[in-house]
Amino acid sequence: MKIKITKEHEKLKDKRSWASFINSLSGFKSVNLIGSKSSEGQENLSVISSLVHLGSNPPLMGLVIRPHSEDAPRHSLENILETHCFTLNHVSTDFFIKAHQTSARYPRDVSEFTATELEAEYIDSFHAPYVKDSSVQMGLKLRSEYYIKENKTHFIVAEIENIYTMDKAILNDGSLNIEELKTVALSGLDTYHSTNKISKLSYAKTNKKIEEL
C-alpha cells in the first residue's frame, strides 16, 4: 500500500536521508566522467549523473553542475568556462569504483586522474583529456551556460564534436549496444547498476500496433 511521503517519515527525518530519497526519485540515470583541463594545464576529472540528451542535429548534451563557491569550488565548471571544452566518458563495470572516487573534494592542484589511477588520454589535439579505459569517449565544445537561481546550480549546453567507441557496439539501426560496452547506470548518488536489455520496440504510430524487434 502506497503512503504519502514527507520529511516527517521515520526513515527520512535527518537532512542526509531526505536528500538521498529525493536523489533516488528520478530512477536510473546515466553516469559519466567529465574530463577537463585548465588553460595552465591542470587536469580535472569528475563523475556526474545529470547528463541529458538535448538533440541530435546538432548533437547537443546538457548537464547540471552543482553550486560553485569559494568554499565548494567546482573545478570542472571553472575549466569548462575557461577553455570552452571538455570530455564525457562512459563509466563501465571495470572501473566504476575509481570513477566514484573522483567525487571526493581534491585540492585544485591535484589531478583526479592521478589520485584514482585512471589514465588520461589525448586524441586529435583536443585540449581536454579523455579517460583511456572508457568504452565511449566524447569531446564537446561549450555552447551556452545558464545560472539556475532557484538552487544556484549551472546548466551547461555543449555540442559533441568527437566520438570514439568500438565498431562492434554500433547496431545495424545505428543505436549503441550499452550492454556490450558494460556501461553502468546510477541511482541516487552512490548506487551503481549493470543493465539487461528487456526489449527493443518499433516506432510508435497511432495506426499501428507496437512490435518487438
N, C-alpha and C positions, 0 to 999 in steps of 0.2 A: 504493500500500500504506500503510495506516494504521500509525502507531507510537505508543507511549506517550510522552506529553509531560511533561517535568519541568523544573524550574528549571535543570537542567544542560544543557538543549538549547543548542546553539551560538548560536542567534539570541536566546535569552531569558535569558542569564546576568546581565545588569545589571537592576537593580530596575525601571527605567522600561519596558524591553522586556517584562518579565514582567507588569507592571501593564497594559500595552496589550493583551497577549494575553488576559488574564483579562477585561478590559473588553469584548473583542470576542466572547466566547463566547456571550453572550445573543442574538447576532444583531441584526437590525434593531430599533431602538427608536424610539418617538415622541420628538420634540424640541419643547419649548415654552419660552416665556419667562414667567417669574414676574414680575408687576408688583406692587410693594408700596410702602407709604409709611408712615413713622413718624408717631406722633401729633403730632410737631413739624412735619411737612410735608416731610421729606426723602424724595425718591423713590429707588427702587431697582429695577433690572431685572437678571435673571439667567437664563441659559439652563440648562435641566435636561433630563435624558433618563431620569429614574426614575419618570415618571408611570405609574400603573396604574389601571385601571377597577376599582372595588370593588363596584359595584352600581348599578342603575337606579332603584330605588324603596326608599328615597330615592336620588337621584343622587349617588353618592359617588366621590371620587377620592382616591388615596393617592400620596404621593411621599416619596422619601428625600432628606434634606439631610445633607450631609457633616459631619464632626465640627466643632463650634463651640468656639473657644478665643480667648484674648486675642491669640495670635499669628496665628490664622487665623479672624477673626470672620466669621460668616455673617449678613450684613445682612438678607437675606430672612427668615431664621428669626427674627431679633430683631423685625422688623416684624410678622410673622405672629402671633407670640406676644403682641405688644403690642396690636395692633389687631384681631386675630381675623378678618382678611380679606385677600384677595389676588386677583390675576387670573392666568389661564392663557391664553396666546396662541399659536396655531399659528405655526410658522415656515415661510415659503414660499421658493421658489426666488428670489424677488425681493430678499430681504434676509437670507439665511442667513449671509453673511459678517459683517454688522453684528451679527446675533444671537450669533454665535460670539465676537465681541469682548467681549461682556458677561461672559464668564468670566474676564476679567482682574481682578486684585485692585485695584480702585479704592478710594481712601480713603472713609470713611463720608460725608463731606460732598460727594462728587462723585456726581452723578446719571448712571447709565449711559445714560439716555435722551439726555442732553446729549452725553456722551462719544462715543456711537456714532451720533448724529444720527437716532435713532429717535424718532418723535413720540409723546408721551403723550396719551391721550385719556380724558376723564372722562365717564361716561354715567350718567344717572339718579341722580345724587348718591352713587354708590358711592365709598367712601373711596379705594380703591386704583386706580391708573392702568392702563388698557388700552394695548396697542400699536396705534396707529391703523391701520397698514398690515396688520395681521393679518387673515386671512380668517375665522378662528374665534376669538371672544373669549368667555371665561367668567369670571364673577365668583363667587368662592367664599367661604364662611364656615368658619372653623376649627371642627371638632367635637372632635377629640382629637389629642394629641401623645404619642408614645411614644419613650422613650430606648432605643436598642438597645445594650446593654452590650458585646456581642461586638466591635463596631468603633466604638463611640461616635458612631454616626450617629443621626439623628432621623427618625422616621416620622410624617408629617403625614396626618391624615384630615380631609377637608373636603367640604362639601356644595355642589353647584352651585346658585347662586341666580339667575344671569342668563346667558343665552346670546345671542350675536349672530353671525349668519352670513348668507350670501346665500341667498335662497329657491331659486334655480336649482340649488344644490348639494344640496338635500334630495330624495332619490329617492322614488318612489311608495310604497316599503315603509318609508320613514322613515329609512333609512340615509343616511350622508353620503358624497357623491362626493369622495373625497380628491384624486383626480387633477384634478378640475375646480377645486379650490381651490389647486392647486400646492403642497400641503403636502409637506414633505420628511421623510425618515427619517434616523436616525443609526446608525452602527455604531462601536463603540469610543467614544472621546471627541472625535474630530475629523474623522471621515469622513462626509460628507453624501451622501444619495442621493435622487434623484427616483424615483417609483414608477410601475409599469404594472400595471393590473389583469390578472390571469390568467383568473379565472372567479368567478362567484357561484354557490354551491351551495345546494341545498334543505336544509331542516331534517332532521337525521339521525334516522331511526327504525329500530328493529330489524327491522321487517317491510316496509320499503320501500327500493328502490334509490335511491341518491343521483342527483339530476338536476342538470344545469347549467341555470341560469335565464337 
